[in-house]
């Protein structure tokens, strides 16, 4: 296949990838979009085989390895529980990063195969692109591994900080640039290996100080990195499909990071510099005098909801931890049968990754047209009778609107307190991730339901 | 004077960032998780580089140090491609509308 023809096909697969993302603008078109993505991928792979034109024994190995990898991927895709999506995505990011590193290494060892020159005499531009692809890929890999370990709970979600951390990171970043420059001057393979090694190290160091609550930002950020790594390799290989995809994924991840940061009212640098989301701030609340709290049981809650005409459910990550989404949907079904209007309100940072709560509700067969984003539903709280907060905390805290001293001041929150009554399912009065007390607990119209989310929801359903 | 092909690729890259920017802003927030898994799958198009590396045999030898990295990268990218697209499909299949006629 001629180089021009294959370039045209790569362009087509790039366009199909754009359409794949475009399809996600609504659930109806999304499945078709995914299909476009799959077709784009098939075109890109087939064209590569045809343009290499080498169907010798190596070809068989490629197909076998492709199918083994595919089988592993398919197995994971069908087995993974929806609550574990953040871990899965972090794991997948690490694979893209590592693949980028491997391709860059292969190109460095055997540049002739990619028309980049000869070993020890690689074209300057290619060498720069290769270094960028390898370095960003390595950062994506080690960063994603740490994110995966933190999400999986193998590593503590608490931020790991030490003295001189930022200085060390800055020094490493500078040395990466210096190494890349030296590499271009000398073409020394030793420098190339060192460059990759310290990129792995910096990826690790960047993610360890970031706390568990900031994981949505971290995952989005790594998503973006994996795109830039792919784009870097795309320039090396002079491949349009890879360049387009890299740019798409890179900007997608960047936008998601921005949305997540905005949802927490924090600047991107504030998150990256880390140290937030730990438990060190909790102590300030210990000395507070005990304020009266109204607590109730499933019977009281059922009574309140039965007499309501509209109920808004506010789910948070705690619901997913308690695996209460199915029980919740059953409760809502019972409410709906009694003619009560029910909707769900989702905060942008609910869950451990962007859109996580929506997927969990969709899995529990909640129709997506009953689920609303913060801006869509926030005005409805004033007209609703009952707000049912399950597993959420900081995102409902009115202090974000009233107290400029609060660490979450300015964060967009759900106006739950405007409801006639608020039911708050929670195991204790402990503060949320931000480590601050929630004023909502002590409001006149709040009824605390101290129990496991799943058990409480089931009990309410029985009492309805 | 001829323009370096690099400039063309850079133009594609910059324009694609803008396309990505507008396309991603139009993605509905409820589909942000599938967005991440599908971007994951498509960024594994890096497999094309892996295939080229794996099939570039020097003097008729299938396994050289560079093709070895190629084979490894094919494996990783294939996990991602199949895993990414299939898990996206699995998620998207769950998004259903309200049933009109409820019993």
HADDOCK unambig.tbl for C-alpha pairs under 7 A between the chains (distance, minus, plus):
assign (segid A and resid 17 and name CA) (segid B and resid 42 and name CA) 6.91 0.50 0.50
assign (segid A and resid 21 and name CA) (segid B and resid 23 and name CA) 6.76 0.50 0.50
assign (segid A and resid 21 and name CA) (segid B and resid 24 and name CA) 6.97 0.50 0.50
assign (segid A and resid 21 and name CA) (segid B and resid 35 and name CA) 7.00 0.50 0.50
assign (segid A and resid 22 and name CA) (segid B and resid 23 and name CA) 5.65 0.50 0.50
assign (segid A and resid 24 and name CA) (segid B and resid 27 and name CA) 5.35 0.50 0.50
assign (segid A and resid 24 and name CA) (segid B and resid 28 and name CA) 6.87 0.50 0.50
assign (segid A and resid 24 and name CA) (segid B and resid 31 and name CA) 6.56 0.50 0.50
assign (segid A and resid 25 and name CA) (segid B and resid 26 and name CA) 5.55 0.50 0.50
assign (segid A and resid 25 and name CA) (segid B and resid 27 and name CA) 4.01 0.50 0.50
assign (segid A and resid 25 and name CA) (segid B and resid 28 and name CA) 5.12 0.50 0.50
assign (segid A and resid 26 and name CA) (segid B and resid 28 and name CA) 6.18 0.50 0.50
assign (segid A and resid 27 and name CA) (segid B and resid 95 and name CA) 6.51 0.50 0.50
assign (segid A and resid 30 and name CA) (segid B and resid 92 and name CA) 6.91 0.50 0.50
assign (segid A and resid 31 and name CA) (segid B and resid 89 and name CA) 6.75 0.50 0.50
assign (segid A and resid 31 and name CA) (segid B and resid 92 and name CA) 6.29 0.50 0.50
assign (segid A and resid 34 and name CA) (segid B and resid 89 and name CA) 6.88 0.50 0.50
assign (segid A and resid 37 and name CA) (segid B and resid 42 and name CA) 6.97 0.50 0.50
assign (segid A and resid 41 and name CA) (segid B and resid 45 and name CA) 6.61 0.50 0.50
assign (segid A and resid 45 and name CA) (segid B and resid 48 and name CA) 6.13 0.50 0.50
assign (segid A and resid 48 and name CA) (segid B and resid 48 and name CA) 5.99 0.50 0.50
assign (segid A and resid 52 and name CA) (segid B and resid 52 and name CA) 6.66 0.50 0.50
assign (segid A and resid 54 and name CA) (segid B and resid 55 and name CA) 6.71 0.50 0.50
assign (segid A and resid 58 and name CA) (segid B and resid 55 and name CA) 5.97 0.50 0.50
assign (segid A and resid 58 and name CA) (segid B and resid 62 and name CA) 5.48 0.50 0.50
assign (segid A and resid 59 and name CA) (segid B and resid 55 and name CA) 6.76 0.50 0.50
assign (segid A and resid 62 and name CA) (segid B and resid 71 and name CA) 6.79 0.50 0.50
assign (segid A and resid 65 and name CA) (segid B and resid 74 and name CA) 6.97 0.50 0.50
assign (segid A and resid 65 and name CA) (segid B and resid 75 and name CA) 5.78 0.50 0.50
assign (segid A and resid 66 and name CA) (segid B and resid 74 and name CA) 6.21 0.50 0.50
assign (segid A and resid 66 and name CA) (segid B and resid 75 and name CA) 5.87 0.50 0.50
assign (segid A and resid 66 and name CA) (segid B and resid 78 and name CA) 5.61 0.50 0.50
assign (segid A and resid 69 and name CA) (segid B and resid 75 and name CA) 4.81 0.50 0.50
assign (segid A and resid 69 and name CA) (segid B and resid 76 and name CA) 6.65 0.50 0.50
assign (segid A and resid 69 and name CA) (segid B and resid 78 and name CA) 4.86 0.50 0.50
assign (segid A and resid 69 and name CA) (segid B and resid 79 and name CA) 4.55 0.50 0.50
assign (segid A and resid 70 and name CA) (segid B and resid 78 and name CA) 5.08 0.50 0.50
assign (segid A and resid 70 and name CA) (segid B and resid 79 and name CA) 5.04 0.50 0.50
assign (segid A and resid 70 and name CA) (segid B and resid 82 and name CA) 5.18 0.50 0.50
assign (segid A and resid 72 and name CA) (segid B and resid 79 and name CA) 5.93 0.50 0.50
assign (segid A and resid 73 and name CA) (segid B and resid 79 and name CA) 4.05 0.50 0.50
assign (segid A and resid 73 and name CA) (segid B and resid 80 and name CA) 6.17 0.50 0.50
assign (segid A and resid 73 and name CA) (segid B and resid 82 and name CA) 5.17 0.50 0.50
assign (segid A and resid 73 and name CA) (segid B and resid 83 and name CA) 3.94 0.50 0.50
assign (segid A and resid 74 and name CA) (segid B and resid 82 and name CA) 5.53 0.50 0.50
assign (segid A and resid 74 and name CA) (segid B and resid 83 and name CA) 4.98 0.50 0.50
assign (segid A and resid 74 and name CA) (segid B and resid 86 and name CA) 6.53 0.50 0.50
assign (segid A and resid 76 and name CA) (segid B and resid 83 and name CA) 6.42 0.50 0.50
assign (segid A and resid 77 and name CA) (segid B and resid 83 and name CA) 4.95 0.50 0.50
assign (segid A and resid 77 and name CA) (segid B and resid 86 and name CA) 5.89 0.50 0.50
assign (segid A and resid 77 and name CA) (segid B and resid 87 and name CA) 4.69 0.50 0.50
assign (segid A and resid 78 and name CA) (segid B and resid 87 and name CA) 6.81 0.50 0.50
assign (segid A and resid 89 and name CA) (segid B and resid 37 and name CA) 6.26 0.50 0.50
assign (segid A and resid 92 and name CA) (segid B and resid 40 and name CA) 6.79 0.50 0.50
assign (segid A and resid 92 and name CA) (segid B and resid 80 and name CA) 5.95 0.50 0.50
assign (segid A and resid 93 and name CA) (segid B and resid 40 and name CA) 6.63 0.50 0.50
assign (segid A and resid 95 and name CA) (segid B and resid 76 and name CA) 5.61 0.50 0.50
assign (segid A and resid 95 and name CA) (segid B and resid 77 and name CA) 6.85 0.50 0.50
assign (segid A and resid 96 and name CA) (segid B and resid 44 and name CA) 6.06 0.50 0.50
assign (segid A and resid 96 and name CA) (segid B and resid 77 and name CA) 6.40 0.50 0.50
assign (segid A and resid 99 and name CA) (segid B and resid 73 and name CA) 4.52 0.50 0.50
assign (segid A and resid 99 and name CA) (segid B and resid 76 and name CA) 6.09 0.50 0.50
assign (segid A and resid 99 and name CA) (segid B and resid 77 and name CA) 6.38 0.50 0.50
assign (segid A and resid 100 and name CA) (segid B and resid 46 and name CA) 6.89 0.50 0.50
assign (segid A and resid 102 and name CA) (segid B and resid 69 and name CA) 5.34 0.50 0.50
assign (segid A and resid 102 and name CA) (segid B and resid 70 and name CA) 6.73 0.50 0.50
assign (segid A and resid 102 and name CA) (segid B and resid 73 and name CA) 5.84 0.50 0.50
assign (segid A and resid 103 and name CA) (segid B and resid 49 and name CA) 6.14 0.50 0.50
assign (segid A and resid 103 and name CA) (segid B and resid 50 and name CA) 5.60 0.50 0.50
assign (segid A and resid 103 and name CA) (segid B and resid 69 and name CA) 6.73 0.50 0.50
assign (segid A and resid 103 and name CA) (segid B and resid 70 and name CA) 6.18 0.50 0.50
assign (segid A and resid 103 and name CA) (segid B and resid 73 and name CA) 6.58 0.50 0.50
assign (segid A and resid 106 and name CA) (segid B and resid 53 and name CA) 6.11 0.50 0.50
assign (segid A and resid 106 and name CA) (segid B and resid 66 and name CA) 4.40 0.50 0.50
assign (segid A and resid 106 and name CA) (segid B and resid 67 and name CA) 6.76 0.50 0.50
assign (segid A and resid 106 and name CA) (segid B and resid 69 and name CA) 5.73 0.50 0.50
assign (segid A and resid 106 and name CA) (segid B and resid 70 and name CA) 6.36 0.50 0.50
assign (segid A and resid 109 and name CA) (segid B and resid 66 and name CA) 5.83 0.50 0.50
assign (segid A and resid 110 and name CA) (segid B and resid 66 and name CA) 6.04 0.50 0.50
assign (segid A and resid 113 and name CA) (segid B and resid 53 and name CA) 6.72 0.50 0.50
assign (segid A and resid 113 and name CA) (segid B and resid 56 and name CA) 5.55 0.50 0.50
assign (segid A and resid 227 and name CA) (segid B and resid 43 and name CA) 6.23 0.50 0.50
assign (segid A and resid 230 and name CA) (segid B and resid 43 and name CA) 6.39 0.50 0.50
assign (segid A and resid 230 and name CA) (segid B and resid 46 and name CA) 6.23 0.50 0.50
assign (segid A and resid 237 and name CA) (segid B and resid 49 and name CA) 6.82 0.50 0.50
assign (segid A and resid 242 and name CA) (segid B and resid 45 and name CA) 6.28 0.50 0.50
assign (segid A and resid 242 and name CA) (segid B and resid 46 and name CA) 6.39 0.50 0.50
assign (segid A and resid 243 and name CA) (segid B and resid 13 and name CA) 5.85 0.50 0.50
assign (segid A and resid 244 and name CA) (segid B and resid 12 and name CA) 6.93 0.50 0.50
assign (segid A and resid 244 and name CA) (segid B and resid 13 and name CA) 5.99 0.50 0.50
assign (segid A and resid 244 and name CA) (segid B and resid 16 and name CA) 5.52 0.50 0.50
assign (segid A and resid 245 and name CA) (segid B and resid 42 and name CA) 6.71 0.50 0.50
assign (segid A and resid 245 and name CA) (segid B and resid 43 and name CA) 5.95 0.50 0.50
assign (segid A and resid 246 and name CA) (segid B and resid 43 and name CA) 6.30 0.50 0.50
assign (segid A and resid 247 and name CA) (segid B and resid 13 and name CA) 6.09 0.50 0.50
assign (segid A and resid 247 and name CA) (segid B and resid 16 and name CA) 5.62 0.50 0.50
assign (segid A and resid 247 and name CA) (segid B and resid 17 and name CA) 4.86 0.50 0.50
assign (segid A and resid 247 and name CA) (segid B and resid 20 and name CA) 6.88 0.50 0.50
assign (segid A and resid 248 and name CA) (segid B and resid 16 and name CA) 6.24 0.50 0.50
assign (segid A and resid 248 and name CA) (segid B and resid 17 and name CA) 5.79 0.50 0.50
assign (segid A and resid 248 and name CA) (segid B and resid 20 and name CA) 4.42 0.50 0.50
assign (segid A and resid 249 and name CA) (segid B and resid 39 and name CA) 5.61 0.50 0.50
assign (segid A and resid 249 and name CA) (segid B and resid 43 and name CA) 6.82 0.50 0.50
assign (segid A and resid 251 and name CA) (segid B and resid 17 and name CA) 5.96 0.50 0.50
assign (segid A and resid 251 and name CA) (segid B and resid 20 and name CA) 5.83 0.50 0.50
assign (segid A and resid 251 and name CA) (segid B and resid 21 and name CA) 5.80 0.50 0.50
assign (segid A and resid 252 and name CA) (segid B and resid 20 and name CA) 6.38 0.50 0.50
assign (segid A and resid 252 and name CA) (segid B and resid 21 and name CA) 6.70 0.50 0.50
assign (segid A and resid 252 and name CA) (segid B and resid 24 and name CA) 5.74 0.50 0.50
assign (segid A and resid 354 and name CA) (segid B and resid 32 and name CA) 5.40 0.50 0.50
assign (segid A and resid 354 and name CA) (segid B and resid 33 and name CA) 5.72 0.50 0.50
assign (segid A and resid 355 and name CA) (segid B and resid 29 and name CA) 6.12 0.50 0.50
assign (segid A and resid 355 and name CA) (segid B and resid 30 and name CA) 5.15 0.50 0.50
assign (segid A and resid 355 and name CA) (segid B and resid 31 and name CA) 5.98 0.50 0.50
assign (segid A and resid 355 and name CA) (segid B and resid 32 and name CA) 4.65 0.50 0.50
assign (segid A and resid 355 and name CA) (segid B and resid 33 and name CA) 4.94 0.50 0.50
assign (segid A and resid 356 and name CA) (segid B and resid 33 and name CA) 5.81 0.50 0.50
assign (segid A and resid 358 and name CA) (segid B and resid 30 and name CA) 5.42 0.50 0.50
assign (segid A and resid 359 and name CA) (segid B and resid 91 and name CA) 6.82 0.50 0.50
assign (segid A and resid 362 and name CA) (segid B and resid 94 and name CA) 5.40 0.50 0.50
assign (segid A and resid 362 and name CA) (segid B and resid 95 and name CA) 5.35 0.50 0.50
assign (segid A and resid 363 and name CA) (segid B and resid 94 and name CA) 5.65 0.50 0.50
assign (segid A and resid 367 and name CA) (segid B and resid 95 and name CA) 6.77 0.50 0.50
assign (segid A and resid 367 and name CA) (segid B and resid 96 and name CA) 5.16 0.50 0.50
assign (segid A and resid 367 and name CA) (segid B and resid 97 and name CA) 4.81 0.50 0.50
assign (segid A and resid 367 and name CA) (segid B and resid 98 and name CA) 4.97 0.50 0.50
assign (segid A and resid 368 and name CA) (segid B and resid 95 and name CA) 6.08 0.50 0.50
assign (segid A and resid 368 and name CA) (segid B and resid 96 and name CA) 6.09 0.50 0.50
assign (segid A and resid 368 and name CA) (segid B and resid 97 and name CA) 5.84 0.50 0.50
assign (segid A and resid 369 and name CA) (segid B and resid 97 and name CA) 6.13 0.50 0.50
assign (segid A and resid 369 and name CA) (segid B and resid 98 and name CA) 6.69 0.50 0.50
